[in-house]
Amino acid sequence: MLYREAINKTQYLNSYVTFHKELTDAVSTLTFKDSGGMELVPVMWPGDLSKSKVYVCGYEDQVLAMYQHIYPEHKHKIERARSFKDTMINKITNKDVLLVGNGSGCDRNYSSKWYEQNIKGTVIIFNGERNYHAFQDLKDVNTIPRNQYHLGYKKDGCQTARMYFMSYFFTGQKQLWNYFLQPQNKPKSSRQHFVVYTAGRCVSFREEAFDAIATANPSSKAYFAGKCSGTQKLNNIIKYDAESHDYKDNFIFYKKFKFCLVMENTFLDGYISEKILLAFAGGCVPIYYGTMEIFDIFNPKSFIYYDINNPELALQEISRLHSNSSAYDEVMAEPILLEGTKTIQKYFSLSDQIIEDAMLKKKIRNLMYTRCKR
């Protein structure tokens, strides 16, 4: 009896393997086009196979939080790695998935070409930062290697999806969800202080903006909470000692300020960091600079856009709101998001816990079943 059961199981497994190979071969001959007219080839994504493992390296906490929301069925298969040593490279099979969180650890000088030559499995790179290596060597997103997918600042393509850094930061910070999901929970500043500037990279235009804000409001104290403090030694520029030095906690002390200077370090389509989210979560009015795509996401009446080429408009608005409590109240009463639930679905829906029928989650899962036609 045991012998017969063993024979039956063996026959079943052999049939499954044969069926899977035939199905994979059949599927790989099909082609179709996406909504943008891009010709795609469907694939049997390795992550579906029961014996696949998921390896993660770099920005582990944020990448894992996002991935586990998108693929909750893979939670038990994840292995962490600190570096791409030869032993790890050899462990990854063509049935496995490697998650690379760009910008932290993971031997970050490797390029997409290196991954193609050295990693056998499917590689998913989360690269919300524009100044890290992954896929910078790709001039055309449609030439991406067949085993790689990029989720980040690159535009949508057959194996890429534009996803802002703020989106997967938000997914991993559950304590922020209610501030954005429920408009009535919008935080309000205590208005104890005027403005705070928090930056670890002293980019010239951010430094100049902080100087300009402090100069335009000489009777108010302008605080800096990072290592950057402007370029001028003005009497009203003062160091603020934050209790926590973890950038994810900035929203806690932001609650004491009327305004938060949260400019990006560059102007780049596809790049929106966590900075403006933390400002809103702190209840201050964000003073923002970066891609104009910000206006597709956030209500333009809820923040101040600081145009570095024409700063006078922003400086005047800051001074007006600072001196006029009623005007400041009006800004505080504005909803944060441009279109409420629609905005959540389009830019923040990486998890069904965030919103039902999460659209962005579906988009990424569907992406993994296609590749560019060669």
C-alpha positions in Angstrom: 0.0 0.0 0.0 2.8 2.4 0.9 4.7 1.5 -2.2 1.6 2.2 -4.4 1.0 5.6 -2.7 4.7 6.5 -3.3 4.4 5.5 -7.0 1.2 7.6 -7.3 2.8 10.6 -5.7 5.9 10.3 -7.9 3.7 10.1 -11.0 1.7 13.2 -9.8 4.9 15.2 -9.3 6.3 14.2 -12.7 3.0 15.2 -14.3 3.1 18.6 -12.5 6.6 19.3 -13.6 5.8 18.3 -17.2 2.6 20.4 -17.1 4.4 23.5 -15.7 7.1 23.3 -18.4 4.6 22.9 -21.2 2.5 25.8 -19.8 5.6 28.0 -19.4 6.7 27.2 -23.0 3.2 28.0 -24.3 2.8 31.2 -22.4 6.3 32.5 -23.5 5.1 32.4 -27.1 2.3 34.8 -26.5 2.5 38.6 -26.9 0.1 41.4 -26.0 0.2 45.2 -25.6 -0.3 47.3 -22.5 -2.4 50.5 -22.3 0.5 52.5 -23.6 1.0 50.3 -26.7 4.2 48.6 -25.3 4.5 45.0 -26.6 4.8 42.6 -23.7 5.5 38.9 -23.2 3.8 37.0 -20.3 6.0 35.0 -18.0 5.6 32.4 -15.2 7.0 34.5 -12.4 9.4 32.4 -10.2 7.9 33.8 -7.1 4.8 31.6 -7.7 6.8 28.4 -7.3 6.4 26.7 -4.0 10.2 26.1 -3.5 11.2 29.6 -4.3 13.0 31.7 -1.6 13.1 35.5 -1.2 16.4 37.2 -0.4 16.5 40.9 0.7 19.4 43.2 1.0 19.6 47.0 1.6 17.0 49.2 3.3 15.7 46.0 4.7 13.0 47.2 7.0 11.2 49.4 4.4 11.7 47.0 1.5 10.4 44.1 3.6 7.5 46.0 4.9 6.4 46.9 1.4 7.1 43.5 -0.1 5.2 41.7 2.6 2.2 43.9 2.0 2.4 43.2 -1.8 3.2 39.5 -1.4 1.9 38.4 2.0 2.1 34.7 0.9 5.9 35.0 0.8 6.5 36.0 4.4 7.9 32.7 5.5 10.4 32.5 2.7 12.4 35.6 3.3 16.1 35.5 4.1 18.1 38.6 4.9 21.6 39.3 3.5 24.1 41.9 4.3 26.3 41.6 1.2 26.6 39.9 -2.2 29.4 37.6 -1.3 30.1 34.6 -3.5 28.3 32.2 -1.2 25.1 34.2 -1.4 25.3 34.6 -5.1 25.6 30.8 -5.5 22.6 30.2 -3.2 20.2 32.1 -5.4 18.6 29.9 -8.0 16.6 30.8 -11.1 13.5 30.0 -9.0 14.3 32.6 -6.3 13.7 36.3 -5.9 16.2 38.9 -4.8 14.9 42.2 -3.4 17.4 45.1 -3.5 16.7 48.2 -1.5 18.9 50.7 -3.1 20.9 53.2 -1.1 21.9 51.2 1.9 24.4 48.4 2.0 24.1 45.6 -0.5 27.4 46.5 -2.2 25.6 49.4 -3.8 28.0 50.1 -6.6 26.6 47.2 -8.7 24.8 48.0 -11.9 21.9 46.3 -13.7 24.5 44.7 -16.0 26.2 43.1 -12.9 22.9 41.7 -11.7 22.2 40.2 -15.1 25.6 38.5 -15.2 25.7 37.3 -11.6 22.2 36.7 -10.2 20.2 33.8 -11.6 16.8 34.6 -10.1 14.4 37.4 -10.5 15.8 40.7 -9.3 13.4 43.4 -8.0 15.1 46.7 -7.3 13.4 49.4 -5.2 15.2 52.6 -6.0 13.4 55.7 -4.9 16.6 57.7 -4.8 17.9 59.1 -8.0 21.6 59.2 -6.9 22.2 55.5 -6.5 23.4 53.1 -9.1 20.6 50.7 -10.0 19.5 51.1 -13.6 21.3 54.4 -14.1 23.2 52.6 -16.8 19.8 52.1 -18.6 19.1 54.9 -21.0 15.9 53.2 -22.2 13.7 51.4 -19.6 12.6 49.0 -22.3 16.1 47.5 -22.6 16.0 46.3 -19.0 17.5 42.7 -18.6 14.8 40.1 -18.8 15.1 38.9 -15.1 15.0 42.4 -13.6 12.2 44.8 -12.4 12.6 48.3 -11.2 10.2 50.1 -8.9 11.2 53.7 -8.4 11.8 56.9 -10.1 12.1 55.5 -13.6 8.9 56.0 -15.7 6.5 53.1 -16.3 7.7 50.6 -18.8 7.3 46.9 -19.6 9.4 45.9 -16.5 9.4 49.2 -14.6 6.9 51.0 -12.5 7.2 54.6 -11.3 6.8 54.5 -7.5 7.8 57.4 -5.3 10.0 56.8 -2.3 7.3 58.4 -0.2 4.9 55.6 -1.2 6.9 52.7 0.2 8.0 54.8 3.2 4.3 55.4 3.9 3.6 51.7 3.7 6.1 50.9 6.4 5.0 53.6 8.8 1.6 52.5 10.1 1.5 55.3 12.7 1.1 57.8 9.8 -1.8 56.1 8.0 -4.7 57.6 9.8 -3.4 61.1 9.3 -3.9 60.7 5.6 -6.6 58.1 5.3 -9.1 60.0 7.5 -9.2 63.8 6.6 -10.7 64.6 10.0 -7.5 63.3 11.6 -5.3 65.9 9.9 -2.8 67.0 12.6 -2.6 70.6 13.7 0.5 72.5 14.8 0.7 73.9 18.3 2.3 77.0 16.7 4.9 77.3 19.4 7.7 78.1 17.0 8.0 79.7 13.6 9.9 77.4 11.2 12.2 74.4 11.3 14.7 73.2 8.7 15.9 69.6 8.9 18.5 68.4 6.4 21.6 66.2 6.5 22.8 67.2 3.0 23.6 70.9 2.8 22.4 71.5 -0.8 23.0 75.1 -1.8 19.4 76.0 -2.8 18.0 74.6 0.5 20.6 76.6 2.5 19.8 79.7 0.5 16.0 79.2 1.1 16.5 78.9 4.8 18.6 82.1 4.8 15.9 83.9 2.8 13.1 82.8 5.2 15.0 83.8 8.3 16.0 87.2 6.7 12.4 87.9 5.6 11.2 87.3 9.2 13.9 88.8 11.4 11.8 89.0 14.6 11.0 85.3 14.5 13.4 82.5 15.4 14.2 80.1 12.5 15.4 76.7 13.8 17.5 74.1 12.2 17.4 70.5 13.5 20.0 68.8 11.3 23.6 69.5 10.5 22.6 72.1 7.9 22.0 75.6 9.1 22.1 78.0 6.1 25.1 79.9 4.9 24.6 83.2 6.9 25.2 83.7 10.6 21.9 85.5 11.4 20.9 86.3 14.9 17.5 84.6 14.6 18.9 81.2 13.4 19.0 78.8 16.3 19.8 75.1 16.8 16.9 72.9 17.8 17.7 69.8 19.8 15.4 67.1 18.8 14.9 64.2 21.2 15.1 61.6 18.5 17.8 61.6 15.7 15.9 59.1 13.6 14.5 60.9 10.6 11.4 58.8 10.6 10.5 60.6 13.9 10.8 64.1 12.7 7.0 64.5 12.6 7.0 64.4 16.4 8.9 67.6 16.9 7.4 69.2 13.8 4.2 69.5 15.8 5.7 72.5 17.6 6.3 74.5 14.4 4.0 76.5 12.1 6.2 75.8 9.0 8.6 73.0 8.0 11.1 73.6 5.3 11.2 70.2 3.5 12.8 70.7 0.1 14.0 67.8 -1.9 17.8 67.6 -2.7 17.0 67.7 -6.4 14.3 68.4 -9.0 13.6 65.1 -10.7 10.4 63.6 -12.0 9.7 60.4 -10.2 11.4 61.5 -7.1 9.3 62.5 -4.0 10.8 61.6 -0.7 9.3 61.2 2.8 9.9 64.8 3.8 6.5 66.3 2.8 4.7 63.4 4.4 6.4 63.9 7.7 5.7 67.6 7.6 1.9 67.0 7.1 2.0 64.3 9.8 3.5 66.9 12.2 0.8 69.4 11.5 3.0 72.2 10.1 2.6 73.8 6.7 5.2 72.2 4.4 7.5 74.5 2.4 8.3 72.3 -0.5 10.5 72.2 -3.6 10.8 69.3 -6.0 9.1 67.8 -9.0 5.9 69.4 -10.2 4.3 66.0 -9.9 3.7 66.9 -6.3 0.6 68.9 -7.4 -0.9 65.6 -8.7 -0.8 64.2 -5.2 -1.3 66.9 -2.6 -3.8 69.7 -2.4 -1.9 72.9 -3.5 -3.7 74.9 -0.9 -2.3 72.8 1.9 1.4 73.6 1.4 3.7 76.3 0.0 5.8 75.5 -3.1 9.1 77.3 -3.0 10.3 78.0 -6.5 14.1 78.5 -6.2 14.1 80.5 -9.4 11.4 82.8 -8.2 11.3 82.6 -4.4 9.5 85.9 -3.7 6.0 84.4 -4.0 6.7 81.8 -1.4 8.5 84.2 0.9 5.5 86.6 0.8 3.1 83.7 1.5 5.1 82.5 4.4 5.2 86.0 5.9 1.5 86.5 5.3 0.4 83.3 7.0 2.9 83.8 9.8 1.3 87.2 10.6 -2.3 86.4 9.9 -3.8 83.7 12.2 -7.1 83.5 10.2 -5.2 82.9 6.9 -3.1 80.2 8.6 -6.3 78.6 10.0 -7.6 78.4 6.4 -4.6 76.5 5.2 -4.9 74.2 8.2 -8.5 73.5 7.3 -7.6 72.4 3.8 -7.4 68.6 3.1 -4.0 67.2 2.6 -4.6 65.1 -0.5 -5.7 66.4 -3.9 -8.5 63.8 -4.5 -8.9 61.9 -1.2 -9.5 58.2 -1.8 -8.6 58.5 -5.5 -5.2 59.8 -4.5 -4.7 57.0 -1.9 -5.5 54.4 -4.6 -3.2 55.9 -7.2 -0.1 56.7 -5.0 -0.3 54.9 -1.6 -2.3 51.7 -2.2 0.5 49.1 -1.7 -1.5 47.2 0.8 -5.0 46.0 1.3 -4.6 47.2 4.9 -4.3 50.7 3.6 -7.3 50.6 1.3 -9.5 47.8 0.0 -8.8 46.6 -3.5 -5.4 48.2 -3.5 -4.7 49.4 -7.0 -0.9 50.0 -6.7 -0.4 46.6 -5.2 -2.3 45.0 -8.1 -0.2 47.0 -10.6 3.1 45.7 -9.2 1.9 42.1 -8.9 0.7 42.2 -12.6 4.0 43.8 -13.7 5.8 40.7 -12.5 3.9 38.5 -14.9 5.3 40.3 -18.0 8.6 41.3 -19.5 9.7 43.4 -22.5 9.5 41.6 -25.9 13.0 41.2 -27.3 
